[in-house]
Each structure stands twice: as C-alpha cells, then as structure tokens.
Amino acid sequence: MARFGVMLDANVLVPITLTDTLLHIAEQGMYQPLWSERILDETLATLKVLHPTKAPLVLERRIERMNNAFPQACVTGWEHLEEGLVGICPDPDDAHVVAAAIFGQAEIIVTSNLKDFPESLLEPLGMQAISPDDFLLDQLDLNREFVMESLQTQALNKNRPPLTLIEIATQLEHLVPKFAEEVCRHFPTR
C-alpha cells in the first residue's frame, strides 16, 4: 500500500486520544505522518498551558515517543520557504505549516483550522487541507479493517485506565463526531 504524506498540524496533535488514533492508523501503513520541530514546539507549548500541573518532562516524553515511533515524520529544511508564504497565508503564523508540507511533499494537511488553509492557497501546491473528522472518515472508507484494527490496538494499549474501543470512540465524539459515530455504528454496545 502506498503511503502518502500527511502533515499533522499542532491542533490535531494536542488531544491525546485524537493523536493516538491518527498515529495508530499511520502505524498500519495507511499514510506517512509528517510534522516539523516547530509544529511539535507549538504542540508542547499548548500541552504545557492545558496541563500546568503535569511535569514538563512527561509532556516532552510524549513528543519524544512520537519522533521515535515515526523517525521519518519530522520534516527539516523547510525554513527557506516560509518567508515567501507569510504574505499569502491568511494567518502568517501558519506559513511554517505550509512550508513544511511543501518540503515534506505532503498531499494533505490535517487541521482543525481549515479557514487558514484555503483551497485557493493549497490547490496550486498540489495539496489540500482537511479536518481530522473527514480525514479519519476517508481512512475508514479506504480500509475499514485496518482502521478498526488500529482502534482495537489503541484500546488494548490503554491501561491507565483501561479503555474499550467504544470508550475511545466516546472520547473522540467532541473532536471527530462523524468518525466516532461511524465507529460506534459498527460496535453498537456501550
């Protein structure tokens, strides 16, 4: 199965259950996750704000584990492209995401902030932005068996506290409601 590049924006890497879902699916070979050090820095900064009582080392280990699990994911060398994108991105602070996506040859940017990645900007670059909900639904359509298997693995890996597949889907409901609903449709017992 060909692995296409998918740039994961910081806003989809912050919620742990969503991140786990995205990365478990990537482990199945459905796509190649991509990010940059700057995206990871934004993720870590947001995690520190959201979890001020958590030891910074715990949060940093999460980022380290992501990099260790996907050693090809971190795109480097994109910085020279950012300056040319600052003036054409709706939010200049997101130019680095587009620059890293270009340099990493991503086909898709998965983000919860679609308004800052308009089609008029990305289409000429050969890519598109998509919400995490639509991205996960697309993955489900492409290979339901792999996605469901990755969710089962995700559930089995949870032990603090242990979770079922349905409990994971329930945790995802507010982030990716259509995907969570589709998962629950296949495993209707709660």
C-alpha positions as CSV (number, residue, x, y, z in Angstrom):
1,M,0.0,0.0,0.0
2,A,1.5,3.4,-1.0
3,R,2.0,5.8,1.9
4,F,1.1,9.3,1.1
5,G,2.4,12.2,3.2
6,V,0.1,13.9,5.7
7,M,1.1,17.0,7.6
8,L,-0.4,17.0,11.0
9,D,-1.0,20.5,12.4
10,A,-0.3,21.1,16.1
11,N,-4.1,21.4,16.9
12,V,-4.6,17.8,16.0
13,L,-1.6,16.6,18.0
14,V,-2.7,18.2,21.3
15,P,-5.7,16.0,22.2
16,I,-4.1,12.7,23.2
17,T,-6.9,10.4,22.1
18,L,-7.0,12.0,18.6
19,T,-3.2,11.9,18.3
20,D,-3.2,8.2,19.3
21,T,-5.9,7.4,16.8
22,L,-4.1,9.2,14.0
23,L,-0.8,7.6,14.8
24,H,-2.2,4.1,15.3
25,I,-3.7,4.3,11.8
26,A,-0.4,5.5,10.5
27,E,1.3,2.5,12.1
28,Q,-1.0,0.4,10.0
29,G,0.7,1.9,6.9
30,M,-2.3,3.9,5.8
31,Y,-0.2,7.1,5.5
32,Q,3.1,8.7,6.4
33,P,2.6,11.2,9.2
34,L,4.6,14.4,8.9
35,W,5.3,17.3,11.3
36,S,8.2,19.8,11.9
37,E,10.0,20.7,15.1
38,R,8.1,24.0,15.1
39,I,4.8,22.1,15.0
40,L,6.0,19.9,17.8
41,D,7.1,23.0,19.8
42,E,3.6,24.5,19.3
43,T,2.1,21.2,20.5
44,L,4.3,21.1,23.5
45,A,3.6,24.7,24.4
46,T,-0.1,24.2,24.2
47,L,0.1,21.0,26.3
48,K,2.0,22.9,29.0
49,V,-0.7,25.5,29.1
50,L,-3.5,22.9,29.2
51,H,-1.8,20.7,31.8
52,P,0.1,23.1,34.0
53,T,0.4,20.6,36.9
54,K,1.9,17.9,34.7
55,A,5.6,17.6,34.9
56,P,7.2,19.1,31.7
57,L,9.3,16.0,31.3
58,V,6.2,13.9,30.9
59,L,4.9,16.1,28.2
60,E,8.3,16.2,26.5
61,R,8.4,12.4,26.5
62,R,5.2,12.3,24.6
63,I,6.8,14.3,21.8
64,E,10.0,12.2,22.0
65,R,7.9,9.0,21.7
66,M,6.2,10.3,18.6
67,N,9.5,11.1,17.0
68,N,10.9,7.7,18.0
69,A,7.9,5.8,16.6
70,F,8.0,7.8,13.3
71,P,11.6,8.7,12.6
72,Q,10.8,9.8,9.1
73,A,8.0,12.1,10.2
74,C,9.9,15.2,11.2
75,V,10.4,17.4,8.1
76,T,13.6,19.6,8.2
77,G,15.0,22.1,5.8
78,W,11.6,23.9,5.0
79,E,12.5,27.2,6.7
80,H,13.7,28.9,3.5
81,L,10.1,28.5,2.0
82,E,8.3,30.1,4.9
83,E,9.2,33.8,4.1
84,G,7.6,33.5,0.7
85,L,4.4,32.1,2.2
86,V,3.9,34.6,5.0
87,G,2.3,37.2,2.7
88,I,-0.1,34.8,1.0
89,C,-1.3,32.7,4.0
90,P,-4.5,34.0,5.7
91,D,-2.7,33.6,9.0
92,P,1.1,34.3,8.6
93,D,1.7,32.2,11.7
94,D,0.6,29.2,9.8
95,A,3.1,29.7,6.9
96,H,5.5,27.3,8.6
97,V,2.9,24.5,8.3
98,V,2.5,25.0,4.6
99,A,6.3,25.4,4.1
100,A,6.9,22.1,5.9
101,A,4.1,20.4,4.0
102,I,5.6,21.6,0.7
103,F,9.1,20.5,1.6
104,G,7.9,17.2,3.0
105,Q,5.8,16.5,-0.1
106,A,2.6,16.2,1.8
107,E,-0.6,15.8,-0.1
108,I,-2.8,16.7,2.8
109,I,-2.7,19.0,5.8
110,V,-4.9,17.7,8.6
111,T,-6.0,20.6,10.8
112,S,-8.9,21.8,12.8
113,N,-8.3,25.3,11.5
114,L,-9.4,25.0,7.9
115,K,-10.0,28.7,7.3
116,D,-6.3,29.4,7.5
117,F,-5.5,26.8,4.8
118,P,-7.9,27.7,1.9
119,E,-8.1,25.7,-1.3
120,S,-7.0,28.8,-3.3
121,L,-3.6,28.6,-1.5
122,L,-3.1,24.8,-1.4
123,E,-4.6,23.6,-4.7
124,P,-1.8,25.2,-6.8
125,L,0.7,23.5,-4.5
126,G,-0.9,20.1,-5.1
127,M,-2.3,19.6,-1.6
128,Q,-5.5,20.2,0.4
129,A,-6.4,20.8,4.0
130,I,-8.9,18.5,5.6
131,S,-10.5,18.3,9.1
132,P,-9.4,15.4,11.3
133,D,-13.0,14.1,11.2
134,D,-13.1,14.0,7.4
135,F,-9.6,12.6,7.3
136,L,-10.4,9.7,9.6
137,L,-13.7,9.0,7.7
138,D,-11.6,8.9,4.5
139,Q,-9.2,6.4,6.1
140,L,-12.2,4.3,7.2
141,D,-13.6,4.3,3.7
142,L,-10.2,3.3,2.3
143,N,-9.7,0.4,4.6
144,R,-12.2,-0.2,7.3
145,E,-10.4,-3.4,8.5
146,F,-7.1,-1.6,9.1
147,V,-8.7,1.4,10.8
148,M,-10.8,-0.8,13.1
149,E,-7.8,-3.0,13.9
150,S,-5.8,0.1,14.8
151,L,-8.6,1.3,17.1
152,Q,-8.6,-2.1,18.8
153,T,-4.9,-1.9,19.2
154,Q,-5.2,1.6,20.7
155,A,-7.8,0.3,23.1
156,L,-5.6,-2.6,24.1
157,N,-2.7,-0.3,24.7
158,K,-4.6,1.8,27.2
159,N,-4.1,0.7,30.7
160,R,-4.4,3.9,32.8
161,P,-7.3,3.5,32.8
162,P,-8.1,0.5,30.5
163,L,-10.4,1.5,27.7
164,T,-12.6,-0.3,25.3
165,L,-12.9,0.6,21.6
166,I,-16.3,2.2,22.3
167,E,-14.8,4.3,25.2
168,I,-12.2,5.6,22.8
169,A,-14.9,6.5,20.3
170,T,-16.8,8.2,23.1
171,Q,-13.7,10.3,23.9
172,L,-13.4,11.2,20.3
173,E,-17.0,12.3,19.9
174,H,-16.4,16.0,20.6
175,L,-13.3,16.1,18.3
176,V,-14.3,14.0,15.4
177,P,-18.1,13.4,15.8
178,K,-18.8,11.8,12.4
179,F,-15.9,9.4,12.7
180,A,-16.9,8.4,16.3
181,E,-20.5,7.9,15.2
182,E,-19.4,5.6,12.4
183,V,-17.1,3.6,14.7
184,C,-20.0,3.2,17.2
185,R,-22.3,2.1,14.4
186,H,-20.1,-1.0,13.9
187,F,-19.7,-1.6,17.6
188,P,-23.1,-0.5,19.0
189,T,-22.8,-1.9,22.5
190,R,-21.8,0.7,25.1
